[in-house]
Amino acid sequence: MPKRRQDGAPEWARLYEMAEPQGGYVTTAQAHEAGYSNPLLNYYVREGRLKRAARGIYRLAYFPAGDNEDLVVVWLWSGQEGVFSHETALALYELSDALPHGKHLSVPSSWRPRRLRVPRGTELYYADIDQDQRAWAGPVPVTKPLRTVVDCAKAESDLGLVEQAIEQGLARGLFGKEELRRALVDEELHGLLPMLRPRTRGRRRFTHPGRVRSKRTVK
């Protein structure tokens, strides 16, 4: 991490180093750490060196465009505590042909009582996700493939979507069949176990676990 100058003067190089792993974005708090006051941030916006991406979030104007910048903004909104999950995670792993309806973000369970101004088009799930269940998709955190499939099953996602994710995940070696079987049993998703059987003529029969998900959506 770059050192801050002792005189507290703004340092563009420090701001850039903060923004680089975040797809060119910084929060107001991070900018303050680099010595940029609110009036100075406003000045840089007027000068065209910064762009306002959302409340309290800025983008370096000349930073190269990257993938999933819309997800970076939502992640920074969460104070870097959220983890992209469910159908958004399926899409990031390319485990589904379907585009997710909005952005799916899991936030700590302790957030449930909060009154949040959720970014438009973002769906929140409340869950405590351990570090060993997380991975990175470019600049944003995402649940690992096995956790993603189980979360989608628990959240009553489209069964065809879940089946496709299981087939592709197994085929690509993202998780093993026995590993998945144990996870489904542990979460009492017994109705999905037929998905692990070899295909025979006709359609496999399975039932949805019927779990209720916790979410908050802003459309």
TAVENKA-V144255 format. One line per field, one symbol per residue. ss: DSSP state (@ for helix, = for strand, . for the rest). phi: phi as a letter, one per 20 degrees, with the letter a starting at -180 (. if undefined). burial: + if it has 16 or more other C-alpha atoms within 10 Angstrom, else -. A space follows every 50 residues. Layout:
BEGIN
ss: ???
phi: ???
burial: ???
END
This chain:
BEGIN
ss: ...........@@@@@@@@@....===@@@@@@....@@@@@@@@@@..= ====..====........@@@@@@@@@.....==.@@@@@@@........ ..=====.@@@..........=====....@@@====..====.@@@@@@ @@@@....@@@@@@@@@@@@@.....@@@@@@@@@@...@@@@@@@.... ...............==..
phi: .feeffemffcffffffffgfdmndbegfffffeneffgffffffffnec cfeafmcccfgdfgfcelfffgffffgfmmefcfblfffgffelebeeef enddcecggffgffedefggmddecdaedfffddbcdmecfbffgfffff ffffemfgfffffffffffffemfbeffffgffffgeleffeggfefgfc fnefdbdefmfdedbbcdd
burial: ---------++--+++-+++-+++++++-++++++++---+--++----+ +++---+++++-------+-++++++++---++++++++++++-++---- --++++++---+-----++--++++++-+----+---+++++++++++++ +++++-+---++++++-+++----+-+--++-++----+-+++-++---- --------+------+---
END
